[in-house]
Amino acid sequence: MNYCLNLNIDIVIGIEFLHYTIINTLQIKQKMIKKASVGLLVVAMSMTSCVSKKIYNDLETKYSDLKKENRSITDENESLQKSKNQLELDRDALTKDLNATKTDLEKQKADLAAQQKKYKVLQDSYNALEKNSNDALESNMAKNRELLAQLEAKSKKLADEQARLDKTANRLNELEAMIAAKEEAMRKLKETLSKALNGFEGKGLTVEQKNGKVYVSMENKLLFNSGSWAVGTEGRKAVVELGKVLGDNPDLSVLIEGHTDDDPYAGSGPIANNWDLSTKRATAIVNILSENTKINKQKLTAAGRSEFSPLASNATPEGKAKNRRIEIILTPRLDEIAEMLNSIN
């Protein structure tokens, strides 16, 4: 835009200079012709009477030529005047364009200033936004680092917990294998007892495996007379056979429980009630088992339960007969299992 404005100014200045040059040149030529014409006229008038015809004719010819040249210059002057007028019109048009260009330039300057002001505002806003973004980014990065540290800590904790769970799972597998082995051992023990006591089954003797233990139940009709704690001959044979099997399994814990029905004890002597009677009967079985030197006496326990752990109702004679019994409960050694459970917990 500045280039166009400078070009318009140069054109206007050039037109003004050309106009001045043309007018000045025409005025000079006209003055020279007038002076020459006047001079020739004076010379001709002054010499009319004293010059030769030849000189006169030459002067007349020159005068005629000057008149022609004057007409030519006049025509040229008119043409130049027209050119001058056109140049003036062009100058006025260019001046108008120049003024319009100046006005447009001023407007563009104002627009530029406004745009520069907006740009500065936008630049300031951008700088502030960039600063805020950088602050927010730094804050987020710090939070991310903190979260990553927490995640790593949790991952380590989870890994430790997984290792602990794996170890526990292995211990549980070992425990299950151990329990399974104990169950299998008790199953074989039951089979061994069943074979050893086979001759007494159907005479009030049963062998049962439940809850990881083996239960040998002997009714009183096999062992005792009514109100007595002395073991009969047939019952003693059964207890001795049982003792042989227990002697081959010294790690078994042996609990001998005496049970009665709910009929009150009617005898005399050192027995006061069913508690005493059930305990005496259990002790009598322990004494017979203790005769076997292979049995670990520390594993034997005698207990009297009186009538308070019945198998059947005492309302019938059959029920009372079932409740009058000796139960020998064989428990495998569980200290290894207990230690493993403690280590798992």
Residue frames as qw, qx, qy, qz and C-alpha x, y, z in Angstrom:
[[0.000, 0.887, 0.462, 0.000, 0.00, 0.00, 0.00],
 [0.309, -0.783, 0.121, 0.527, 2.87, 2.39, 0.79],
 [0.422, -0.075, 0.613, 0.664, 4.36, 1.58, -2.63],
 [0.191, 0.655, 0.642, 0.349, 1.09, 2.56, -4.40],
 [0.163, -0.930, -0.241, 0.223, 0.89, 5.81, -2.41],
 [0.390, -0.573, 0.339, 0.636, 4.46, 6.77, -3.28],
 [0.373, 0.203, 0.688, 0.589, 3.80, 5.97, -6.98],
 [0.083, 0.828, 0.534, 0.146, 0.70, 8.20, -7.07],
 [0.266, -0.871, -0.008, 0.413, 2.62, 11.06, -5.47],
 [0.427, -0.305, 0.521, 0.673, 5.43, 10.70, -8.05],
 [0.300, 0.488, 0.683, 0.453, 2.89, 10.76, -10.94],
 [0.042, -0.930, -0.358, 0.068, 1.25, 13.95, -9.63],
 [0.351, -0.736, 0.217, 0.537, 4.62, 15.65, -9.21],
 [0.441, -0.023, 0.641, 0.627, 5.63, 14.57, -12.75],
 [0.216, 0.711, 0.606, 0.285, 2.44, 15.96, -14.27],
 [0.166, -0.939, -0.144, 0.263, 2.90, 19.30, -12.50],
 [0.417, -0.532, 0.414, 0.610, 6.49, 19.52, -13.72],
 [0.391, 0.244, 0.699, 0.547, 5.54, 18.63, -17.33],
 [0.094, 0.861, 0.494, 0.072, 2.71, 21.15, -17.31],
 [0.249, -0.874, 0.063, 0.413, 5.04, 23.86, -16.08],
 [0.459, -0.289, 0.563, 0.624, 7.68, 22.96, -18.68],
 [0.344, 0.493, 0.681, 0.419, 5.22, 22.97, -21.62],
 [0.001, -0.941, -0.334, 0.050, 3.66, 26.35, -20.68],
 [0.360, -0.760, 0.222, 0.494, 7.04, 27.91, -20.11],
 [0.471, -0.067, 0.636, 0.608, 8.36, 26.65, -23.46],
 [0.261, 0.678, 0.613, 0.311, 5.32, 27.89, -25.41],
 [0.121, -0.955, -0.172, 0.212, 5.51, 31.30, -23.79],
 [0.421, -0.564, 0.392, 0.592, 9.18, 31.60, -24.65],
 [0.420, 0.205, 0.688, 0.555, 8.60, 30.59, -28.32],
 [0.144, 0.836, 0.513, 0.130, 5.68, 33.00, -28.69],
 [0.232, -0.897, 0.032, 0.376, 7.73, 35.87, -27.30],
 [0.451, -0.334, 0.551, 0.617, 10.59, 35.02, -29.63],
 [0.349, 0.458, 0.687, 0.443, 8.30, 34.89, -32.70],
 [0.017, 0.934, 0.351, -0.066, 6.63, 38.13, -31.74],
 [0.320, -0.767, 0.235, 0.504, 9.99, 39.77, -31.32],
 [0.446, -0.081, 0.657, 0.602, 11.23, 38.39, -34.63],
 [0.265, 0.671, 0.635, 0.275, 8.06, 39.43, -36.45],
 [0.092, -0.958, -0.162, 0.216, 8.20, 42.92, -35.04],
 [0.414, -0.574, 0.405, 0.579, 11.86, 43.12, -35.87],
 [0.413, 0.181, 0.699, 0.555, 11.33, 42.00, -39.43],
 [0.149, 0.833, 0.521, 0.107, 8.38, 44.35, -39.81],
 [0.206, -0.899, 0.033, 0.384, 10.40, 47.29, -38.57],
 [0.430, -0.344, 0.567, 0.613, 13.27, 46.38, -40.81],
 [0.371, 0.441, 0.707, 0.411, 10.96, 45.99, -43.79],
 [0.060, 0.927, 0.370, -0.030, 9.26, 49.32, -43.16],
 [0.286, -0.827, 0.193, 0.444, 12.49, 51.08, -42.61],
 [0.364, -0.322, 0.663, 0.570, 14.08, 49.65, -45.69],
 [0.561, 0.594, 0.574, -0.055, 11.16, 49.89, -48.12],
 [0.323, 0.934, 0.018, -0.152, 12.49, 52.89, -49.67],
 [0.024, 0.835, -0.539, -0.110, 16.11, 51.98, -49.69],
 [0.556, -0.252, 0.787, 0.083, 16.49, 48.20, -50.09],
 [0.228, 0.225, -0.739, -0.593, 16.59, 46.17, -53.23],
 [0.781, -0.041, -0.195, -0.592, 13.70, 44.07, -54.28],
 [0.685, 0.127, -0.711, 0.095, 15.65, 40.90, -53.54],
 [0.137, 0.110, -0.701, 0.691, 16.16, 41.83, -49.93],
 [0.508, -0.061, 0.161, -0.844, 12.59, 42.84, -49.66],
 [0.804, 0.036, -0.443, -0.395, 11.41, 39.52, -51.05],
 [0.519, 0.114, -0.774, 0.343, 13.65, 37.61, -48.66],
 [0.104, -0.081, 0.561, -0.817, 12.28, 39.53, -45.74],
 [0.667, -0.008, -0.061, -0.743, 8.76, 39.00, -46.94],
 [0.748, 0.074, -0.647, -0.129, 9.44, 35.29, -47.30],
 [0.315, 0.082, -0.754, 0.570, 10.89, 35.11, -43.78],
 [0.353, -0.064, 0.319, -0.877, 7.91, 37.06, -42.48],
 [0.771, 0.014, -0.327, -0.545, 5.56, 34.60, -44.16],
 [0.641, 0.079, -0.746, 0.166, 7.50, 31.69, -42.70],
 [0.062, 0.089, -0.644, 0.757, 7.36, 33.23, -39.27],
 [0.580, -0.054, 0.067, -0.810, 3.61, 33.72, -39.62],
 [0.799, 0.035, -0.539, -0.263, 3.27, 30.04, -40.57],
 [0.471, 0.091, -0.751, 0.454, 5.45, 29.05, -37.66],
 [0.216, -0.127, 0.423, -0.871, 3.37, 31.25, -35.41],
 [0.754, -0.055, -0.174, -0.631, 0.20, 29.54, -36.59],
 [0.742, 0.077, -0.665, 0.047, 1.85, 26.19, -36.08],
 [0.228, 0.117, -0.682, 0.685, 2.96, 27.19, -32.61],
 [0.468, -0.121, 0.185, -0.856, -0.52, 28.52, -31.90],
 [0.830, -0.024, -0.402, -0.386, -2.01, 25.21, -33.00],
 [0.614, 0.098, -0.703, 0.345, 0.57, 23.41, -30.96],
 [0.056, -0.191, 0.504, -0.841, -0.20, 25.68, -28.07],
 [0.693, -0.132, -0.039, -0.707, -3.90, 24.85, -28.34],
 [0.831, 0.030, -0.550, -0.076, -3.03, 21.16, -28.48],
 [0.412, 0.145, -0.666, 0.604, -0.77, 21.55, -25.51],
 [0.342, -0.229, 0.286, -0.865, -3.47, 23.51, -23.74],
 [0.840, -0.118, -0.264, -0.459, -5.81, 20.60, -24.29],
 [0.733, 0.082, -0.618, 0.273, -3.11, 18.28, -23.01],
 [0.085, 0.256, -0.519, 0.811, -2.64, 20.58, -20.08],
 [0.612, -0.230, 0.075, -0.753, -6.34, 20.53, -19.36],
 [0.889, -0.041, -0.420, -0.178, -6.34, 16.74, -19.63],
 [0.537, 0.189, -0.624, 0.535, -3.28, 16.57, -17.43],
 [0.217, -0.291, 0.384, -0.849, -5.03, 18.79, -14.93],
 [0.817, -0.172, -0.129, -0.535, -8.02, 16.45, -15.01],
 [0.831, 0.078, -0.530, 0.151, -5.68, 13.49, -14.59],
 [0.241, 0.297, -0.564, 0.732, -3.91, 15.35, -11.81],
 [0.507, -0.292, 0.213, -0.783, -7.22, 16.05, -10.08],
 [0.907, -0.080, -0.295, -0.289, -8.24, 12.41, -10.49],
 [0.700, 0.164, -0.569, 0.400, -4.88, 11.25, -9.18],
 [0.044, -0.355, 0.451, -0.818, -5.11, 13.75, -6.34],
 [0.742, -0.249, 0.016, -0.622, -8.53, 12.37, -5.54],
 [0.911, 0.025, -0.410, 0.016, -7.11, 8.83, -5.70],
 [0.412, 0.331, -0.564, 0.634, -4.19, 9.96, -3.58],
 [0.358, -0.358, 0.338, -0.793, -6.54, 11.40, -0.97],
 [0.896, -0.142, -0.131, -0.400, -8.64, 8.23, -1.08],
 [0.793, 0.186, -0.514, 0.268, -5.44, 6.18, -0.77],
 [0.109, 0.382, -0.534, 0.746, -4.32, 8.29, 2.18],
 [0.639, -0.296, 0.167, -0.690, -7.72, 7.84, 3.79],
 [0.946, -0.003, -0.285, -0.154, -7.59, 4.09, 3.15],
 [0.568, 0.330, -0.574, 0.489, -4.02, 4.04, 4.48],
 [0.204, -0.391, 0.458, -0.772, -5.08, 5.78, 7.65],
 [0.841, -0.181, 0.006, -0.510, -7.97, 3.34, 8.00],
 [0.894, 0.144, -0.413, 0.100, -5.61, 0.42, 7.45],
 [0.268, 0.414, -0.578, 0.650, -3.19, 1.91, 9.98],
 [0.517, -0.333, 0.325, -0.718, -6.05, 2.14, 12.46],
 [0.944, -0.021, -0.165, -0.285, -7.11, -1.43, 11.64],
 [0.695, 0.317, -0.547, 0.341, -3.50, -2.56, 11.99],
 [0.047, -0.421, 0.547, -0.722, -3.22, -0.84, 15.36],
 [0.754, -0.222, 0.169, -0.594, -6.49, -2.47, 16.47],
 [0.937, 0.131, -0.317, -0.060, -5.30, -5.88, 15.23],
 [0.455, 0.403, -0.597, 0.523, -1.96, -5.41, 16.98],
 [0.366, -0.380, 0.445, -0.724, -3.81, -4.53, 20.16],
 [0.914, -0.076, -0.005, -0.399, -5.99, -7.64, 19.80],
 [0.800, 0.306, -0.483, 0.181, -2.89, -9.69, 19.04],
 [0.119, 0.448, -0.616, 0.637, -1.24, -8.40, 22.21],
 [0.654, -0.267, 0.310, -0.636, -4.34, -9.26, 24.23],
 [0.960, 0.105, -0.175, -0.191, -4.41, -12.74, 22.65],
 [0.592, 0.429, -0.572, 0.371, -0.67, -13.15, 23.21],
 [0.196, -0.421, 0.569, -0.679, -1.06, -12.18, 26.87],
 [0.838, -0.120, 0.157, -0.509, -3.99, -14.57, 27.18],
 [0.890, 0.270, -0.366, 0.011, -1.98, -17.31, 25.50],
 [0.318, 0.470, -0.641, 0.517, 0.99, -16.71, 27.78],
 [0.471, -0.328, 0.482, -0.663, -1.27, -16.83, 30.82],
 [0.933, 0.046, -0.014, -0.357, -2.97, -19.97, 29.53],
 [0.737, 0.392, -0.516, 0.190, 0.39, -21.55, 28.76],
 [0.013, 0.450, -0.655, 0.607, 1.61, -20.71, 32.26],
 [0.699, -0.182, 0.351, -0.595, -1.57, -22.14, 33.78],
 [0.930, 0.219, -0.227, -0.189, -1.29, -25.20, 31.55],
 [0.512, 0.449, -0.639, 0.358, 2.32, -25.70, 32.57],
 [0.275, -0.365, 0.604, -0.653, 1.38, -25.32, 36.23],
 [0.853, -0.020, 0.167, -0.494, -1.53, -27.74, 35.79],
 [0.838, 0.350, -0.419, -0.011, 0.70, -30.14, 33.85],
 [0.246, 0.452, -0.705, 0.488, 3.34, -30.03, 36.55],
 [0.531, -0.245, 0.487, -0.649, 0.69, -30.56, 39.20],
 [0.925, 0.133, -0.043, -0.353, -0.77, -33.49, 37.27],
 [0.665, 0.433, -0.580, 0.181, 2.70, -34.96, 36.77],
 [0.075, -0.407, 0.698, -0.585, 3.35, -34.69, 40.50],
 [0.752, -0.080, 0.328, -0.566, 0.03, -36.41, 41.20],
 [0.889, 0.308, -0.293, -0.172, 0.84, -39.07, 38.62],
 [0.391, 0.462, -0.712, 0.355, 4.22, -39.67, 40.24],
 [0.375, -0.282, 0.616, -0.633, 2.51, -39.97, 43.61],
 [0.873, 0.098, 0.110, -0.465, -0.09, -42.35, 42.19],
 [0.753, 0.416, -0.510, 0.018, 2.63, -44.40, 40.51],
 [0.089, 0.421, -0.759, 0.489, 4.49, -44.64, 43.81],
 [0.626, -0.112, 0.473, -0.610, 1.28, -45.75, 45.53],
 [0.891, 0.278, -0.160, -0.322, 0.63, -48.22, 42.71],
 [0.533, 0.455, -0.686, 0.199, 4.13, -49.64, 43.02],
 [0.208, -0.316, 0.722, -0.580, 3.70, -49.95, 46.78],
 [0.784, 0.059, 0.290, -0.546, 0.35, -51.69, 46.29],
 [0.807, 0.400, -0.405, -0.159, 1.82, -53.90, 43.59],
 [0.269, 0.421, -0.788, 0.359, 4.62, -54.91, 45.95],
 [0.459, -0.163, 0.604, -0.631, 2.10, -55.49, 48.69],
 [0.867, 0.218, 0.013, -0.448, -0.04, -57.58, 46.33],
 [0.649, 0.447, -0.615, 0.035, 3.03, -59.50, 45.21],
 [0.020, -0.336, 0.797, -0.501, 3.94, -60.18, 48.85],
 [0.660, 0.003, 0.426, -0.619, 0.38, -61.18, 49.56],
 [0.843, 0.341, -0.278, -0.310, 0.35, -63.41, 46.49],
 [0.416, 0.422, -0.772, 0.229, 3.57, -65.04, 47.66],
 [0.293, -0.199, 0.714, -0.604, 2.03, -65.54, 51.09],
 [0.797, 0.167, 0.164, -0.557, -1.11, -66.99, 49.53],
 [0.727, 0.411, -0.536, -0.122, 0.98, -69.29, 47.34],
 [0.153, 0.344, -0.832, 0.408, 2.88, -70.43, 50.40],
 [0.526, -0.040, 0.539, -0.656, -0.40, -70.90, 52.27],
 [0.832, 0.282, -0.164, -0.449, -1.85, -72.82, 49.33],
 [0.551, 0.389, -0.733, 0.092, 1.18, -75.08, 49.36],
 [0.106, -0.214, 0.788, -0.568, 0.82, -75.58, 53.11],
 [0.703, 0.096, 0.268, -0.652, -2.88, -76.28, 52.63],
 [0.785, 0.336, -0.455, -0.253, -2.05, -78.84, 49.99],
 [0.313, 0.317, -0.829, 0.337, 0.40, -80.40, 52.39],
 [0.379, -0.096, 0.605, -0.694, -2.24, -80.28, 55.13],
 [0.810, 0.194, -0.036, -0.553, -4.84, -81.86, 52.88],
 [0.672, 0.342, -0.657, -0.019, -2.35, -84.54, 51.94],
 [0.063, 0.260, -0.805, 0.530, -1.56, -85.10, 55.60],
 [0.588, 0.018, 0.409, -0.698, -5.25, -85.26, 56.55],
 [0.822, 0.278, -0.307, -0.391, -5.89, -87.60, 53.65],
 [0.471, 0.331, -0.793, 0.202, -3.02, -89.77, 54.86],
 [0.223, -0.144, 0.712, -0.651, -4.48, -89.74, 58.40],
 [0.747, 0.142, 0.111, -0.639, -7.90, -90.62, 57.00],
 [0.753, 0.324, -0.547, -0.171, -6.38, -93.45, 55.03],
 [0.215, 0.292, -0.832, 0.420, -4.48, -94.65, 58.10],
 [0.449, -0.028, 0.558, -0.697, -7.69, -94.58, 60.15],
 [0.809, 0.228, -0.189, -0.508, -9.52, -96.44, 57.40],
 [0.614, 0.302, -0.725, 0.073, -6.87, -99.15, 57.47],
 [0.068, -0.210, 0.756, -0.616, -7.04, -99.14, 61.27],
 [0.686, 0.048, 0.235, -0.687, -10.79, -99.66, 61.11],
 [0.814, 0.271, -0.439, -0.266, -10.30, -102.52, 58.69],
 [0.373, 0.315, -0.803, 0.342, -7.66, -104.03, 60.97],
 [0.310, -0.116, 0.625, -0.707, -9.93, -103.68, 64.02],
 [0.785, 0.131, -0.032, -0.605, -12.88, -105.08, 62.15],
 [0.735, 0.270, -0.619, -0.054, -10.84, -108.14, 61.23],
 [0.199, 0.260, -0.786, 0.524, -9.39, -108.50, 64.73],
 [0.330, 0.060, 0.606, -0.721, -12.81, -108.14, 66.37],
 [0.481, 0.046, -0.585, -0.651, -14.78, -109.90, 63.69],
 [0.392, -0.164, -0.903, 0.066, -15.61, -112.71, 66.05],
 [0.082, -0.358, -0.630, 0.684, -17.36, -110.32, 68.40],
 [0.278, 0.067, -0.222, -0.932, -19.49, -108.44, 65.90],
 [0.590, -0.262, -0.603, -0.470, -23.12, -109.33, 66.34],
 [0.594, -0.381, -0.633, 0.319, -22.48, -109.68, 70.07],
 [0.254, -0.921, -0.252, 0.151, -22.87, -106.02, 70.80],
 [0.467, -0.502, 0.273, 0.675, -19.57, -104.83, 69.28],
 [0.545, 0.786, 0.265, 0.123, -19.36, -102.37, 66.35],
 [0.505, -0.312, 0.211, 0.777, -16.48, -100.56, 64.65],
 [0.322, 0.863, 0.380, 0.086, -17.18, -97.25, 62.92],
 [0.476, -0.060, 0.104, 0.871, -15.07, -94.50, 61.31],
 [0.063, 0.873, 0.407, 0.260, -16.35, -90.89, 61.49],
 [0.151, -0.984, 0.058, -0.069, -14.95, -87.39, 61.94],
 [0.376, 0.705, -0.553, 0.236, -11.42, -88.63, 61.36],
 [0.329, -0.426, 0.744, -0.397, -11.65, -91.06, 64.26],
 [0.531, -0.040, -0.819, -0.214, -12.43, -94.75, 64.79],
 [0.549, -0.341, 0.351, -0.677, -15.15, -95.64, 67.30],
 [0.414, -0.009, -0.910, -0.004, -15.26, -99.12, 68.88],
 [0.544, -0.323, 0.181, -0.753, -18.53, -99.57, 70.77],
 [0.351, -0.018, -0.931, 0.097, -19.14, -102.54, 73.13],
 [0.586, -0.510, -0.202, -0.596, -22.49, -103.05, 74.75],
 [0.402, -0.520, 0.597, -0.461, -22.66, -104.05, 78.41],
 [0.951, -0.012, 0.139, -0.277, -24.04, -107.49, 77.54],
 [0.803, 0.436, -0.335, 0.230, -20.58, -108.29, 76.08],
 [0.313, 0.523, -0.510, 0.607, -18.61, -106.83, 78.97],
 [0.103, -0.209, 0.627, -0.744, -20.51, -106.50, 82.28],
 [0.222, -0.484, -0.846, 0.023, -23.30, -107.95, 84.30],
 [0.190, -0.801, -0.311, -0.474, -25.98, -105.57, 85.51],
 [0.462, -0.874, 0.044, -0.148, -24.68, -103.13, 88.13],
 [0.833, -0.351, 0.204, 0.375, -21.12, -104.62, 87.90],
 [0.231, 0.899, -0.323, -0.185, -17.87, -103.18, 86.59],
 [0.538, -0.363, 0.737, 0.188, -16.08, -106.54, 86.43],
 [0.488, 0.479, -0.488, -0.542, -15.37, -107.52, 82.81],
 [0.918, 0.011, 0.330, -0.220, -16.64, -110.95, 81.82],
 [0.661, -0.212, 0.612, 0.379, -14.58, -113.61, 80.04],
 [0.557, 0.567, 0.509, 0.332, -15.95, -112.94, 76.55],
 [0.086, 0.992, 0.075, 0.048, -15.63, -109.22, 76.97],
 [0.480, -0.715, 0.398, 0.315, -12.05, -109.54, 78.19],
 [0.683, 0.106, 0.573, 0.440, -11.14, -111.48, 75.06],
 [0.369, 0.822, 0.335, 0.274, -12.51, -108.63, 72.93],
 [0.177, -0.972, 0.138, 0.064, -10.55, -106.01, 74.89],
 [0.644, -0.435, 0.502, 0.380, -7.34, -108.06, 74.63],
 [0.617, 0.400, 0.517, 0.438, -7.74, -108.35, 70.84],
 [0.138, 0.966, 0.154, 0.158, -8.33, -104.62, 70.70],
 [0.445, -0.824, 0.278, 0.214, -5.19, -104.08, 72.75],
 [0.736, -0.048, 0.484, 0.471, -3.11, -106.06, 70.26],
 [0.434, 0.701, 0.350, 0.445, -4.09, -103.68, 67.49],
 [0.161, -0.983, 0.002, -0.091, -3.46, -100.64, 69.71],
 [0.685, -0.544, 0.324, 0.359, -0.03, -102.00, 70.62],
 [0.636, 0.222, 0.455, 0.582, 0.86, -101.90, 66.92],
 [0.155, 0.733, 0.263, 0.608, -0.29, -98.22, 66.73],
 [0.505, -0.397, -0.457, 0.614, 1.36, -96.55, 69.75],
 [0.120, 0.059, 0.043, 0.990, 0.75, -93.01, 68.44],
 [0.327, -0.537, -0.585, -0.513, -3.03, -93.35, 68.75],
 [0.203, -0.207, 0.486, -0.824, -4.76, -91.50, 71.55],
 [0.387, -0.285, -0.862, -0.164, -7.27, -93.85, 73.25],
 [0.332, -0.211, 0.321, -0.862, -10.28, -92.49, 75.11],
 [0.279, -0.253, -0.926, -0.030, -12.41, -95.07, 76.98],
 [0.359, -0.220, 0.114, -0.900, -15.86, -93.74, 77.89],
 [0.031, -0.240, -0.948, 0.205, -18.33, -95.52, 80.17],
 [0.377, -0.160, -0.214, -0.887, -22.08, -94.95, 79.51],
 [0.121, 0.218, 0.903, -0.351, -25.21, -96.04, 81.40],
 [0.131, -0.592, -0.622, -0.494, -28.95, -95.77, 80.91],
 [0.172, -0.521, 0.140, -0.824, -31.03, -93.49, 83.08],
 [0.774, -0.469, -0.409, -0.114, -32.02, -96.13, 85.65],
 [0.286, -0.816, 0.392, -0.315, -30.68, -95.08, 89.08],
 [0.433, 0.324, -0.813, 0.217, -27.89, -97.25, 90.48],
 [0.764, -0.461, -0.106, -0.439, -29.48, -99.66, 92.95],
 [0.822, 0.034, -0.486, 0.296, -26.42, -101.49, 94.24],
 [0.552, -0.832, 0.034, 0.043, -24.33, -100.95, 97.33],
 [0.818, -0.082, 0.078, 0.565, -20.69, -100.60, 98.16],
 [0.352, -0.402, 0.091, 0.840, -18.35, -97.86, 96.89],
 [0.105, 0.307, 0.575, 0.751, -20.61, -96.98, 93.96],
 [0.117, 0.374, 0.462, -0.796, -22.96, -94.09, 94.65],
 [0.527, 0.635, 0.214, -0.523, -24.54, -93.45, 91.25],
 [0.824, 0.504, 0.233, 0.111, -24.28, -93.89, 87.48],
 [0.204, 0.907, -0.359, 0.088, -21.34, -91.47, 87.35],
 [0.430, -0.575, 0.693, -0.064, -19.32, -93.76, 89.55],
 [0.831, 0.128, 0.540, -0.037, -20.49, -96.86, 87.71],
 [0.681, 0.729, 0.039, 0.060, -19.64, -95.51, 84.24],
 [0.066, 0.856, -0.502, 0.106, -16.23, -94.38, 85.45],
 [0.626, -0.382, 0.674, -0.083, -15.49, -97.70, 87.13],
 [0.852, 0.350, 0.388, 0.013, -16.35, -99.60, 83.97],
 [0.488, 0.846, -0.190, 0.102, -14.12, -97.32, 81.84],
 [0.218, -0.749, 0.613, -0.128, -11.27, -97.81, 84.33],
 [0.814, -0.113, 0.567, -0.056, -11.72, -101.59, 84.17],
 [0.793, 0.585, 0.127, 0.109, -11.17, -101.51, 80.39],
 [0.173, 0.887, -0.395, 0.166, -8.08, -99.32, 80.84],
 [0.559, -0.547, 0.615, -0.099, -6.66, -101.82, 83.33],
 [0.883, 0.174, 0.430, 0.070, -7.01, -104.69, 80.82],
 [0.596, 0.780, -0.044, 0.186, -5.41, -102.63, 78.02],
 [0.138, -0.870, 0.452, -0.144, -2.56, -101.64, 80.33],
 [0.843, -0.272, 0.461, 0.053, -1.59, -105.28, 80.61],
 [0.789, 0.504, 0.164, 0.310, -0.29, -105.02, 77.03],
 [0.536, -0.562, 0.095, 0.623, 3.25, -103.65, 77.39],
 [0.412, 0.226, 0.459, 0.754, 3.28, -102.39, 73.79],
 [0.042, -0.840, -0.448, -0.304, 0.51, -99.89, 74.55],
 [0.254, 0.294, -0.254, 0.886, 1.67, -96.40, 75.53],
 [0.265, -0.562, -0.714, 0.323, -0.07, -95.83, 78.86],
 [0.092, -0.363, -0.106, 0.921, 0.24, -92.07, 78.40],
 [0.214, -0.040, -0.542, -0.811, -2.17, -92.34, 75.48],
 [0.314, -0.420, -0.847, -0.085, -4.94, -93.96, 77.61],
 [0.201, -0.160, 0.254, -0.932, -7.76, -91.94, 79.17],
 [0.161, -0.403, -0.900, 0.041, -10.76, -93.21, 81.15],
 [0.209, -0.090, 0.066, -0.972, -13.96, -91.15, 81.42],
 [0.086, 0.411, 0.885, -0.200, -17.43, -91.71, 82.85],
 [0.129, -0.169, -0.332, -0.919, -20.37, -90.10, 80.99],
 [0.337, 0.203, 0.679, -0.619, -23.17, -91.59, 83.12],
 [0.428, 0.507, 0.748, 0.027, -26.52, -91.46, 81.27],
 [0.118, 0.809, 0.113, -0.565, -25.93, -88.07, 79.66],
 [0.174, 0.519, -0.583, -0.600, -24.69, -89.14, 76.20],
 [0.700, 0.167, 0.664, -0.204, -27.29, -91.65, 75.03],
 [0.091, -0.116, 0.750, 0.645, -27.42, -93.23, 71.60],
 [0.278, -0.384, -0.737, -0.481, -31.14, -93.95, 71.76],
 [0.479, -0.522, 0.015, -0.705, -34.18, -93.12, 73.82],
 [0.026, 0.172, -0.882, 0.437, -34.29, -94.63, 77.32],
 [0.634, -0.010, 0.153, -0.758, -38.05, -95.10, 76.94],
 [0.930, 0.132, -0.220, -0.265, -37.66, -98.67, 75.64],
 [0.835, -0.409, 0.340, 0.139, -35.66, -101.67, 76.81],
 [0.801, 0.393, 0.181, 0.414, -33.88, -101.76, 73.44],
 [0.182, 0.881, -0.085, 0.429, -32.88, -98.11, 73.79],
 [0.564, -0.760, 0.299, -0.123, -31.62, -98.66, 77.31],
 [0.918, -0.096, 0.282, 0.261, -29.53, -101.63, 76.11],
 [0.612, 0.622, 0.065, 0.483, -27.89, -99.48, 73.40],
 [0.086, -0.905, 0.162, -0.383, -27.09, -96.73, 75.89],
 [0.731, -0.587, 0.347, 0.016, -25.36, -99.10, 78.34],
 [0.847, 0.469, -0.037, 0.246, -21.97, -99.39, 76.62],
 [0.525, -0.589, 0.251, 0.561, -18.25, -98.75, 76.53],
 [0.588, 0.803, 0.054, 0.080, -16.99, -96.56, 73.69],
 [0.650, -0.395, 0.277, 0.587, -13.32, -96.62, 72.78],
 [0.401, 0.910, 0.077, -0.076, -12.46, -93.60, 70.66],
 [0.750, -0.138, 0.274, 0.586, -9.21, -93.85, 68.71],
 [0.210, 0.965, 0.027, -0.157, -7.74, -90.50, 67.58],
 [0.800, 0.331, -0.028, 0.500, -4.69, -90.23, 65.35],
 [0.483, -0.437, -0.079, 0.755, -1.81, -88.00, 66.29],
 [0.273, 0.852, 0.384, 0.227, -2.83, -84.48, 65.25],
 [0.393, -0.751, 0.025, 0.530, 0.04, -82.37, 66.59],
 [0.407, -0.058, 0.504, 0.759, 1.63, -82.14, 63.13],
 [0.088, 0.643, 0.611, 0.453, -1.68, -81.00, 61.67],
 [0.290, -0.886, -0.305, 0.195, -2.13, -78.48, 64.51],
 [0.452, -0.506, 0.219, 0.702, 1.37, -77.07, 63.94],
 [0.293, 0.210, 0.587, 0.725, 0.69, -76.71, 60.25],
 [0.064, -0.804, -0.550, -0.216, -2.64, -74.99, 60.94],
 [0.382, -0.809, -0.116, 0.431, -0.88, -72.58, 63.30],
 [0.420, -0.258, 0.397, 0.774, 1.76, -71.83, 60.67],
 [0.164, 0.496, 0.634, 0.571, -0.98, -71.15, 58.10],
 [0.211, -0.880, -0.424, -0.029, -2.88, -68.85, 60.45]]
